[in-house]
Amino acid sequence: MPVILSSEERSRLAKLAGMLGSNSDGERLNALSFIKRMADAKDVRIDELLLSGQTEVVREIVRWREPPPRQQQPHQQQPDESTTVPSDWEDQLKAALVLDEEIPFLSEWEAGFSSDIISRAGKFVSAKQAAIINRIIDKYSTRKRSRGSAA
């Protein structure tokens, strides 16, 4: 039995059908939920609604079946200095925490980060963590130098 849809309903159904090809599970489920409601309102099955001769909907479904164009993987970049840490980074952070007790120079967050990352000794350090570790080590080195010149 052909399903009669208004142009507004056909347009909405075409958009929802297009969303079924999304990379997001939530978006696909949401679109399917709306399509199910439309089918229930028309008292038909979902496949009858989608394939009832509504060319806009069929075109959207076919368009989303086509595989996406392949994207070339970017070349692996060499890590820069901000994403690598010195081999003795844990010792430097420990020394920074000791100096911070005498002369506070780390923010509360940086001190907490340092304590936390030291307690995970031996685990992988992400690029973001490495950048923070390097920033703290730089602050420590600067404070240590200024402390040495003041003595």
N, C-alpha and C positions, 0 to 999 in steps of 0.2 A: 504494500500500500504506500503510495507516494506521500511524503510528508510535506506539508505546505508551510513554508517559512516566509516571513516578511523579509524585505531587503535588510532591515536592521538586524533581524535574527540571523540571516545568512552571513552578514558581515561579522557579527559577534562570533558565530560558530567558526568561521574561517580563521579569525584571530586566535580563538581558543585551540583550534586544530594545529595552527602553527606553533603554539606554545608547547605542544606535545613533543616537539623536537628539541626542547631546551636541554641544556647541560645540567640544570638544577632540578633535583628530584622534587623539591617542594613546589616549584613552578609547574612541573608536569602533573603532579597530583592535584594541584589547585585547578588547573585547566580541565583535567578529567572530571573533577567533582562538578564543575559548572556545566560541562557537556552532559553529564549524567542527569543533572537537574533539568536541563532542557529536554532531554529524551523523556524523562518521567512526566514532565508537563505536557508533552505531546502524546504520551502513552505509547511510546515505541522503544525499541532497543537502541542502544548507542550506535551499532553498526547501521541500522536502518536510517538513523538520523544523519550519520556522516555520509552514507553512500546513496542517499535518496535522489540522486541526480543533481545535487547542488554542486555545480562545477567549481565554484570558488573554494569550497571546502576540500574537494578532491584535489584541486591544484595545490592547496597548502599542504595536504598530507604528502603528496608526491614530492613536493619541494623539500620537505624535511627528511624524506627517505634518502635523498641524494647525500653521499658522504661529503663532509666538509672538506674544503681544499686542504691539502697537507701543508703544514707550516714547517719550515726548516728550523731545526734546533739551533739556537745561538751558539757560537763557538765558546768553548769553555775558557773563561778568562783566568789569567793567573791571579792569585790572591794578592791584593795590595796590602800595604803595611797596616791599614786600619782593620783588616780581617785576620791578621796573624798576631800571635802573642809571643812574647819572649819565653824561652824555655823555663825561666825561673819566675814566671808570673805569679805563682802561688806565694813564693817567698816574698816577692815585692809587695803583694797585697797584704800579707801578714805584717810586714814592716810598716806599711802605710797605716794599718789599723792601730799599731802600737804608737806611732808618731801622732796619730789623730787623737789618741787618749791624752797625750801631753799638750799638744797644740791643735785644737780642732780646725780642720781644713776641709774635711769631707762632709758632704750633706748627709743627713740621716739616711736617706735612700741609698747613697753610695756606700756608706758603711754597712748597711744591711745587705746590699748586693754583694759586697766583698766577702762578708762572713758566709753568706749562703753559697757563693760559688766556690769558696775554699773548701767548704764541707762536702762538696761534690767532687773532690779531687779525683783526677784520672778520667773524668767523663769528658765527652766531646764538648767543645766550646763553639757556639754558633758565631757567625760573622757579627751579629748584633752584640752578642756578649763580648766578643773580642774587642770591638770598638769601645765598649764601655770600660773594659779592663785596661785598655791602652790609655784612655782618658784619665782614669784613676792613677795609673802608674806615672803619667806625665805630671799630674798634680802633686803626687808624692815626690817625684824627682825635683820639681820646682821648689817645694816646701823644704826638702832636705838641703838643697843648695842654699836657699835663703837663710836657713837655720845655721848652716855651717859658716856662712860669711858674717853672720851677726855675732858669732861666738868669739 
